[in-house]
Each structure stands twice: as structure tokens, then as C-alpha cells.
Amino acid sequence: SKAPQRTRIVIGVTWCRISDFKHMDGVYINPNGHIVSDIALAPSDSNTIYVSFNALSTCCNTFLFKTTTGGMSCSGNCGEPQGPQAWKVLTNIPHISTGDSHQDFIENGFNYIKSITISDKDPNVLWIGFGTDKLDKIDFKVYRSNDGGESWLPDEEGLPDYPVTKIIYVNGSNNELFLGTWNGVYYKKVDSPCQKYGTGLPHAYVSEMEM
């Protein structure tokens, strides 16, 4: 018998590239070593977007990009991004600094931004969670910025030395977070230590969380 024909129909979907990071000054993107690890859209301002570029161990260092204009505008046919540069590199993300630039590159290659979450009230209040491939010593876990990523402070009190896989901001709360780690889920209230969350949840790697 003749096999039935299959038709795939896509209606009303058009994709435009809104970033061109590899052409930004001072940014080296290794096509074999960088991947987008997370994208966060500010709930209170849809034009504010944060993007983290992950890095393979010792290959490259992680990047955190920000736009407050929704990204670069596209041409009429959604081809190459057009118009002025709309993204900036947030250069003050937590990093190891020993004074030896080569050693710093190697050490920071083990640490990467795994997750981003943003306050639903202020697009300049955000948290980043770090993963690592150097499990003998966790350098960074959770950091908070109150000024759109220009400066950072650790916000990880009470969190054991586990790499962070996912951070979720509780919308409508006073800066409450859920943290997915390599060993279960943790919960954090504003200015309070992290606490293990969930009776009966296994001691397991958390790959994703949604609320």
C-alpha cells in the first residue's frame, strides 16, 4: 500500500536574529567552545534581555550580554541584524583574578554561568548561578546584582558547595528564589540563608525547574 503523505505547515512564524556577538569589540566567540546557556527576559520590561554564553573547560571564558532595546533590529526580510549596536558585555561578572592573565584564563574556564533570573519588579535586579567543572573547589555559586549587572555580590549563604543548575525568581514575592543544584533543590527568602526544599525529593542533579 502507498504510504500516506505528511505535510508540515508553519503559520505566522518568522525568526529574526537580534544579536551579533561575534562582531562586538573585545569579544572572542569560539564556535567550538561557546553555547548559549541561558536567556532571561525581564518581566517588567520586555526590552531588557540578558544572555549568558557558556564555555567549554579551559577553552574559553563565559560571557554575559545585556540589551535594553530588545536586541538589534532586523532588516525587512529578517536577514542580517541592522542598525546600531544594542548589546553590551557585562565585564564585571565574578571571576578569578590572580594577576597572571594566562592562569586567570585557565581558572575561569572551569566556571560558567548556568542560569539567570530577574526580579519581576525591576529589570536591573537579577541573579546568576554558576556551574563548574572543577568540583574539588567551588569558586562561585549564586550572585546578585542590583544595578543591571554592573556589580555583583554573593547571595549564597547556607547553600552547600554544589554547582547551580537553575534559579527561579518567585514572581510577586520579596526576592524569594528556588535554586536547582547538583544535589537537590534549595529555597531562599530575601536576606535569609538557603534551605533544603522538598520532603522526599531525591539527592539528585536538577536539570530543569519551572513554576
C-alpha contacts under 8 A as a table, 3 or more apart, distances in Angstrom:
res1	aa1	res2	aa2	distance
10	V	13	V	6.62
14	T	78	C	7.97
15	W	78	C	7.04
16	C	74	C	6.35
16	C	78	C	4.96
16	C	79	G	6.98
16	C	81	P	7.92
17	R	20	D	7.87
17	R	72	M	7.91
17	R	74	C	6.97
17	R	78	C	7.24
17	R	79	G	7.50
17	R	80	E	7.05
17	R	81	P	6.25
18	I	70	G	7.84
18	I	71	G	4.96
18	I	72	M	4.61
18	I	73	S	6.20
18	I	74	C	6.68
18	I	81	P	6.02
19	S	71	G	6.07
19	S	72	M	5.77
19	S	81	P	6.88
19	S	87	W	7.46
20	D	23	H	5.95
20	D	24	M	7.24
20	D	81	P	7.19
21	F	24	M	5.37
21	F	27	V	7.16
21	F	29	I	7.60
22	K	27	V	6.31
22	K	28	Y	6.34
22	K	29	I	5.56
23	H	27	V	7.37
24	M	27	V	5.62
29	I	33	G	7.73
29	I	34	H	6.48
30	N	33	G	5.03
30	N	34	H	5.71
30	N	60	C	7.36
31	P	34	H	5.95
33	G	55	A	5.58
33	G	56	L	5.18
33	G	59	C	6.20
33	G	60	C	6.54
34	H	53	F	6.07
34	H	54	N	5.45
34	H	55	A	4.81
34	H	56	L	6.67
34	H	60	C	7.44
34	H	62	T	7.97
35	I	53	F	5.48
35	I	54	N	5.21
35	I	55	A	6.74
36	V	39	I	7.60
36	V	51	V	7.13
36	V	52	S	5.92
36	V	53	F	4.54
36	V	54	N	5.88
37	S	51	V	7.76
37	S	52	S	5.66
37	S	53	F	5.63
37	S	54	N	5.28
37	S	113	I	7.22
37	S	114	K	5.83
37	S	115	S	7.16
38	D	51	V	5.90
38	D	52	S	5.46
38	D	53	F	7.51
38	D	114	K	6.61
38	D	115	S	5.66
38	D	116	I	6.49
39	I	49	I	7.17
39	I	50	Y	5.83
39	I	51	V	4.60
39	I	52	S	6.64
39	I	116	I	7.04
40	A	49	I	5.70
40	A	50	Y	5.20
40	A	51	V	6.52
40	A	116	I	6.01
40	A	117	T	6.20
40	A	118	I	7.09
41	L	45	D	7.79
41	L	46	S	6.15
41	L	47	N	7.74
41	L	48	T	6.20
41	L	49	I	4.64
41	L	50	Y	6.63
41	L	118	I	7.60
42	A	45	D	5.27
42	A	46	S	5.70
42	A	47	N	7.59
42	A	48	T	5.60
42	A	49	I	6.23
42	A	118	I	5.86
42	A	119	S	7.27
42	A	120	D	6.80
42	A	122	D	7.86
42	A	123	P	5.25
43	P	46	S	6.37
43	P	118	I	7.50
43	P	119	S	7.38
43	P	120	D	4.99
43	P	121	K	7.46
43	P	123	P	7.39
44	S	120	D	5.54
44	S	121	K	5.77
44	S	122	D	6.41
44	S	123	P	6.29
45	D	48	T	5.70
45	D	123	P	6.39
46	S	49	I	7.26
46	S	70	G	6.95
47	N	67	T	7.11
47	N	68	T	5.09
47	N	69	T	4.82
47	N	70	G	3.97
47	N	71	G	7.55
48	T	66	K	7.14
48	T	67	T	5.46
48	T	68	T	4.17
48	T	69	T	6.44
48	T	70	G	6.07
48	T	123	P	6.68
49	I	66	K	5.70
49	I	67	T	5.39
49	I	68	T	6.63
49	I	70	G	6.66
49	I	71	G	7.81
50	Y	64	L	7.01
50	Y	65	F	5.64
50	Y	66	K	4.57
50	Y	67	T	6.72
50	Y	116	I	7.66
51	V	64	L	5.76
51	V	65	F	5.11
51	V	66	K	6.46
52	S	62	T	7.23
52	S	63	F	5.69
52	S	64	L	4.49
52	S	65	F	6.30
52	S	113	I	6.32
52	S	114	K	7.66
52	S	115	S	7.92
52	S	116	I	7.88
53	F	62	T	5.56
53	F	63	F	5.02
53	F	64	L	6.36
53	F	113	I	7.51
54	N	61	N	7.66
54	N	62	T	5.15
54	N	63	F	7.02
54	N	112	Y	5.70
54	N	113	I	6.36
54	N	114	K	7.27
55	A	59	C	6.83
55	A	60	C	5.38
55	A	61	N	5.69
55	A	62	T	5.34
55	A	109	G	6.77
55	A	112	Y	6.43
56	L	59	C	5.45
56	L	60	C	6.36
56	L	109	G	7.00
56	L	110	F	7.72
57	S	60	C	7.02
57	S	109	G	5.07
57	S	110	F	5.04
57	S	111	N	7.89
57	S	133	D	6.89
58	T	61	N	7.70
58	T	105	F	7.38
58	T	106	I	5.13
58	T	107	E	7.39
58	T	108	N	7.69
58	T	109	G	4.41
58	T	110	F	6.24
59	C	106	I	7.91
59	C	109	G	6.38
60	C	105	F	7.42
60	C	109	G	5.55
61	N	105	F	6.76
61	N	108	N	5.99
61	N	109	G	4.87
61	N	111	N	7.82
61	N	112	Y	7.40
62	T	108	N	7.94
62	T	109	G	7.31
62	T	111	N	7.58
62	T	112	Y	5.44
62	T	113	I	6.78
63	F	89	V	7.16
63	F	90	L	7.57
63	F	91	T	7.96
64	L	89	V	6.03
64	L	90	L	5.58
64	L	91	T	7.65
64	L	93	I	7.57
65	F	87	W	6.50
65	F	88	K	5.68
65	F	89	V	4.69
65	F	90	L	5.88
66	K	87	W	5.51
66	K	88	K	5.46
66	K	89	V	6.54
66	K	90	L	7.03
67	T	70	G	6.08
67	T	71	G	5.73
67	T	86	A	5.87
67	T	87	W	4.62
67	T	88	K	6.53
68	T	71	G	7.37
68	T	86	A	7.42
68	T	87	W	7.74
69	T	72	M	7.58
69	T	86	A	6.40
70	G	86	A	7.94
71	G	86	A	5.65
71	G	87	W	6.51
72	M	81	P	5.89
72	M	82	Q	6.51
72	M	83	G	6.64
72	M	84	P	7.24
72	M	85	Q	6.67
72	M	86	A	5.49
72	M	87	W	7.56
73	S	81	P	5.87
73	S	82	Q	5.61
73	S	83	G	6.22
74	C	77	N	7.68
74	C	78	C	5.28
74	C	79	G	6.52
74	C	80	E	6.52
74	C	81	P	4.57
74	C	82	Q	5.33
74	C	83	G	7.85
75	S	78	C	5.16
75	S	79	G	5.85
75	S	80	E	6.77
75	S	81	P	6.47
75	S	82	Q	5.96
76	G	79	G	7.54
78	C	81	P	7.60
90	L	93	I	6.56
90	L	149	G	6.26
90	L	150	E	6.56
91	T	150	E	7.75
92	N	149	G	7.46
92	N	150	E	6.14
92	N	151	S	6.16
92	N	152	W	7.63
93	I	149	G	7.36
93	I	150	E	7.89
93	I	151	S	7.25
93	I	152	W	6.83
94	P	140	F	7.55
94	P	152	W	7.05
95	H	108	N	6.28
96	I	104	D	6.09
96	I	107	E	6.83
96	I	108	N	6.08
97	S	100	D	7.56
97	S	101	S	7.94
97	S	104	D	5.79
98	T	101	S	7.60
98	T	103	Q	7.34
98	T	104	D	6.20
99	G	104	D	7.46
100	D	103	Q	5.33
100	D	104	D	6.00
101	S	104	D	4.98
101	S	105	F	6.17
102	H	105	F	5.16
102	H	106	I	6.46
103	Q	106	I	5.11
103	Q	107	E	6.10
104	D	107	E	5.12
104	D	108	N	5.91
105	F	108	N	5.35
105	F	109	G	6.05
106	I	109	G	5.17
106	I	110	F	7.22
107	E	110	F	5.80
107	E	111	N	7.56
108	N	111	N	5.30
108	N	112	Y	7.77
109	G	112	Y	7.29
110	F	132	T	5.43
110	F	133	D	5.23
110	F	134	K	5.97
111	N	130	F	6.63
111	N	131	G	5.99
111	N	132	T	4.52
111	N	133	D	6.82
111	N	134	K	7.72
111	N	139	D	7.68
111	N	140	F	7.54
112	Y	130	F	5.50
112	Y	131	G	5.42
112	Y	132	T	6.17
113	I	116	I	7.77
113	I	128	I	6.53
113	I	129	G	5.82
113	I	130	F	4.53
113	I	131	G	6.17
114	K	128	I	7.45
114	K	129	G	5.65
114	K	130	F	5.24
114	K	131	G	5.54
114	K	164	V	6.96
114	K	165	T	5.75
114	K	166	K	6.89
115	S	128	I	5.63
115	S	129	G	5.06
115	S	130	F	7.06
115	S	164	V	7.69
115	S	165	T	6.37
115	S	166	K	5.14
115	S	167	I	5.96
116	I	126	L	7.16
116	I	127	W	5.75
116	I	128	I	4.59
116	I	129	G	6.52
116	I	166	K	7.67
116	I	167	I	6.48
117	T	126	L	5.66
117	T	127	W	5.39
117	T	128	I	6.66
117	T	167	I	6.03
117	T	168	I	5.92
117	T	169	Y	5.99
118	I	122	D	7.70
118	I	123	P	6.39
118	I	124	N	7.68
118	I	125	V	6.00
118	I	126	L	4.24
118	I	127	W	6.44
118	I	169	Y	6.58
119	S	122	D	5.53
119	S	123	P	6.34
119	S	124	N	7.84
119	S	125	V	5.59
119	S	126	L	6.00
119	S	169	Y	6.47
119	S	171	N	7.28
119	S	175	N	7.01
120	D	123	P	7.21
120	D	169	Y	7.93
120	D	171	N	5.71
120	D	172	G	7.07
122	D	125	V	5.62
123	P	126	L	7.27
123	P	148	G	7.02
124	N	145	S	7.30
124	N	146	N	5.80
124	N	147	D	5.14
124	N	148	G	3.80
124	N	149	G	7.17
125	V	144	R	7.34
125	V	145	S	5.61
125	V	146	N	4.48
125	V	147	D	6.39
125	V	148	G	6.11
126	L	144	R	5.78
126	L	145	S	5.46
126	L	146	N	6.80
126	L	148	G	7.11
126	L	149	G	7.55
127	W	142	V	6.84
127	W	143	Y	5.55
127	W	144	R	4.40
127	W	145	S	6.35
127	W	167	I	7.70
128	I	142	V	5.77
128	I	143	Y	5.48
128	I	144	R	6.62
128	I	167	I	7.50
129	G	141	K	5.60
129	G	142	V	4.60
129	G	143	Y	6.67
129	G	163	P	7.97
129	G	164	V	5.37
129	G	165	T	6.91
129	G	166	K	6.86
129	G	167	I	6.65
130	F	140	F	5.98
130	F	141	K	4.99
130	F	142	V	6.42
130	F	163	P	6.18
130	F	164	V	5.45
130	F	165	T	7.32
131	G	140	F	7.95
131	G	141	K	7.27
131	G	163	P	4.67
131	G	164	V	5.44
131	G	165	T	6.50
132	T	135	L	6.77
132	T	138	I	7.17
132	T	163	P	6.15
134	K	137	K	6.20
134	K	138	I	6.92
135	L	138	I	6.13
138	I	141	K	7.24
138	I	161	D	6.01
138	I	162	Y	7.17
138	I	163	P	7.14
140	F	143	Y	7.92
141	K	154	P	7.80
141	K	156	E	6.58
141	K	161	D	7.77
141	K	162	Y	7.52
141	K	163	P	6.19
141	K	164	V	6.16
142	V	154	P	5.94
142	V	155	D	5.51
142	V	156	E	5.30
142	V	164	V	7.45
143	Y	152	W	6.06
143	Y	153	L	5.41
143	Y	154	P	4.30
143	Y	155	D	5.12
143	Y	156	E	7.16
144	R	152	W	5.46
144	R	153	L	5.40
144	R	154	P	6.24
144	R	155	D	5.98
145	S	148	G	6.24
145	S	149	G	5.37
145	S	150	E	7.24
145	S	151	S	5.85
145	S	152	W	4.70
145	S	153	L	6.55
146	N	149	G	7.23
146	N	151	S	7.54
146	N	152	W	7.65
147	D	150	E	5.76
147	D	151	S	6.66
148	G	151	S	7.87
149	G	152	W	6.78
156	E	159	L	5.48
156	E	193	P	7.19
156	E	194	C	6.84
157	E	192	S	7.56
157	E	193	P	4.83
157	E	194	C	6.10
158	G	193	P	4.76
158	G	194	C	4.72
158	G	195	Q	6.67
159	L	162	Y	7.62
159	L	186	Y	7.61
159	L	193	P	7.44
159	L	194	C	5.44
159	L	195	Q	7.26
162	Y	181	T	6.04
162	Y	182	W	5.74
162	Y	183	N	6.78
163	P	181	T	5.74
163	P	182	W	5.85
164	V	167	I	7.68
164	V	179	L	6.98
164	V	180	G	5.95
164	V	181	T	4.36
164	V	182	W	6.60
165	T	179	L	7.63
165	T	180	G	5.34
165	T	181	T	5.14
165	T	182	W	6.92
165	T	206	V	6.61
165	T	207	S	6.38
165	T	208	E	7.42
166	K	179	L	5.81
166	K	180	G	4.75
166	K	181	T	6.95
166	K	206	V	7.76
166	K	207	S	7.47
166	K	208	E	6.41
166	K	209	M	6.84
167	I	177	L	6.76
167	I	178	F	5.78
167	I	179	L	4.70
167	I	180	G	6.28
168	I	177	L	5.57
168	I	178	F	5.12
168	I	179	L	6.56
168	I	209	M	7.64
168	I	210	E	7.56
168	I	211	M	7.70
169	Y	175	N	6.93
169	Y	176	E	6.10
169	Y	177	L	4.75
169	Y	178	F	6.66
170	V	173	S	5.65
170	V	175	N	7.07
170	V	176	E	5.50
170	V	177	L	5.83
170	V	178	F	7.53
173	S	176	E	5.86
174	N	189	K	7.57
174	N	190	V	6.43
175	N	189	K	6.52
175	N	190	V	5.26
176	E	187	Y	7.56
176	E	188	K	5.59
176	E	189	K	4.53
176	E	190	V	5.81
177	L	187	Y	5.79
177	L	188	K	5.07
177	L	189	K	6.59
178	F	185	V	7.00
178	F	186	Y	5.78
178	F	187	Y	4.61
178	F	188	K	6.39
179	L	185	V	5.61
179	L	186	Y	4.94
179	L	187	Y	6.13
179	L	188	K	7.84
180	G	183	N	7.88
180	G	184	G	6.21
180	G	185	V	4.69
180	G	186	Y	6.50
180	G	206	V	5.43
180	G	207	S	7.56
180	G	208	E	7.40
180	G	209	M	7.19
181	T	184	G	5.54
181	T	185	V	6.12
181	T	186	Y	7.75
181	T	205	Y	6.26
181	T	206	V	5.67
182	W	204	A	6.31
182	W	205	Y	4.08
182	W	206	V	5.94
183	N	203	H	5.02
183	N	204	A	4.76
183	N	205	Y	5.19
183	N	206	V	7.02
184	G	196	K	7.69
184	G	197	Y	7.89
184	G	201	L	7.00
184	G	202	P	6.56
184	G	203	H	5.19
184	G	204	A	5.36
184	G	205	Y	6.23
184	G	206	V	6.06
185	V	196	K	6.18
185	V	197	Y	5.47
185	V	198	G	7.26
185	V	206	V	7.29
186	Y	194	C	6.12
186	Y	195	Q	5.34
186	Y	196	K	4.45
186	Y	197	Y	4.89
187	Y	194	C	5.50
187	Y	195	Q	5.32
187	Y	196	K	6.37
187	Y	197	Y	5.79
188	K	192	S	6.44
188	K	193	P	6.26
188	K	194	C	4.56
188	K	195	Q	6.44
189	K	192	S	5.31
189	K	193	P	7.32
189	K	194	C	7.44
197	Y	201	L	7.98
198	G	201	L	5.50
206	V	209	M	7.58
